[in-house]
Amino acid sequence: MPLPLTVSSFSKIQIFLPFCLLQAVSSLTSVSVAGVDLPIADSMKVLGVTLNHRLTLDNYVSAVAGSCNYHARAIRHVRHLLTVDLAQTLACSLILSRIDYCNAVIHSAPSGTIQKLQLVQNNAARVVLQAPRRSHANSLSL
């Protein structure tokens, strides 16, 4: 017995095509699957990674950078109360784990996208080591 297709208000479809073919289907607003019309989404979240139809990952990286910077500011507020080891543990668990999640997908991203995450990682190091915000990342060491 075939499984029935369950459709909810959250059901959408994402089309991944080369740019030249994407132009040809840009007027499509929905696709019919098993007699059910599914709207075409501009972006889709899969396992926490936001993918758009061009697979640029810009939205995902921007969201991760924003989240990591939020946690870095929170750690900076209480950093004077923490030991270096505890600050390092907090930074690893709250910031670096978010950067590392799905890094295999980010591997092929453009250098500008990866640079955003590098800046977040440098900021985390400054917070842990209580370095000034404008200090160069190469001069940071334990």
C-alpha positions in Angstrom: 0.0 0.0 0.0 1.5 3.4 -1.0 2.1 6.0 1.7 -0.2 8.9 1.5 1.3 12.4 0.8 0.8 14.6 3.9 0.7 18.2 3.0 0.6 21.0 5.6 0.9 24.8 5.4 4.7 24.3 5.9 5.1 22.0 2.8 7.3 23.6 0.2 9.6 22.5 -2.5 13.0 23.9 -3.5 14.4 23.7 -7.0 18.1 23.5 -7.5 19.1 24.2 -11.2 22.1 25.8 -13.0 21.6 29.5 -13.3 20.9 29.3 -17.1 18.0 26.9 -16.5 16.8 28.7 -13.4 15.9 31.7 -15.6 13.6 29.5 -17.7 11.6 28.3 -14.7 11.6 31.6 -12.8 7.9 32.1 -13.5 6.9 28.9 -11.7 5.1 29.5 -8.4 4.2 25.9 -7.6 4.9 22.3 -8.6 2.3 19.5 -8.7 3.4 16.4 -6.9 0.9 13.5 -6.6 -1.9 15.8 -7.4 -0.9 18.3 -4.7 0.4 21.8 -5.5 3.5 22.6 -3.5 4.7 26.2 -3.5 8.3 26.9 -4.6 10.4 28.3 -1.7 13.1 30.9 -2.0 15.1 29.2 0.7 14.8 26.1 2.8 16.2 25.0 6.2 17.6 21.4 6.1 19.3 20.1 9.3 19.7 23.7 10.5 21.4 24.9 7.3 19.5 27.5 5.2 19.9 26.7 1.5 18.7 29.1 -1.2 18.1 28.1 -4.8 21.7 29.2 -5.8 23.3 27.3 -2.8 25.2 30.4 -1.7 24.8 29.8 2.1 25.0 33.6 2.7 21.8 33.6 4.9 23.1 30.6 6.9 26.5 32.1 7.5 25.0 35.5 8.4 22.7 33.8 10.9 25.5 31.8 12.5 27.8 34.9 12.7 25.0 36.9 14.4 24.3 34.1 16.9 28.0 33.7 17.7 28.6 37.4 18.1 25.6 37.6 20.5 27.2 34.9 22.6 30.7 36.5 22.4 29.2 39.8 23.8 27.5 37.8 26.6 30.8 36.2 27.5 32.6 39.5 27.3 30.2 41.0 29.9 31.2 38.3 32.5 34.7 37.6 31.3 36.4 39.4 34.2 34.7 36.8 36.6 35.9 33.7 34.7 39.2 31.9 34.6 40.9 31.5 31.2 40.0 27.8 31.1 36.3 28.5 31.9 36.2 31.3 29.3 37.8 29.0 26.7 35.3 26.2 27.5 32.4 28.7 27.2 33.7 30.0 23.9 34.2 26.5 22.5 30.7 25.3 23.5 28.7 28.4 22.6 30.6 29.9 19.7 33.0 27.5 18.0 30.5 24.6 18.0 28.2 26.7 15.9 30.9 27.5 13.5 31.9 23.9 13.2 28.4 22.6 12.7 28.0 21.5 9.0 31.4 22.9 8.1 31.6 20.3 5.3 28.8 22.2 3.5 30.6 25.5 4.1 33.9 24.1 2.8 33.1 25.0 -0.9 31.7 28.5 0.0 33.3 31.6 -1.5 36.2 33.2 0.5 34.0 36.2 1.5 31.5 33.9 3.2 34.2 32.0 5.0 35.8 35.3 6.0 32.7 36.2 8.1 33.2 33.0 10.1 36.9 33.7 10.5 36.1 37.2 12.0 33.8 35.5 14.5 36.5 33.0 15.5 39.0 35.8 15.9 36.5 37.7 18.1 36.0 34.6 20.2 39.8 34.4 20.8 39.9 38.1 21.8 37.1 37.6 24.3 38.8 34.6 25.9 42.2 36.3 26.1 40.7 39.7 27.1 42.5 41.3 24.2 41.3 44.7 22.9 38.7 44.6 20.2 41.1 46.1 17.6 44.1 43.8 18.4 45.4 41.8 15.5 44.5 38.1 15.6 48.0 36.9 14.8 49.3 38.4 18.1 46.8 36.4 20.2 48.2 33.4 22.1 47.8 31.8 25.5 
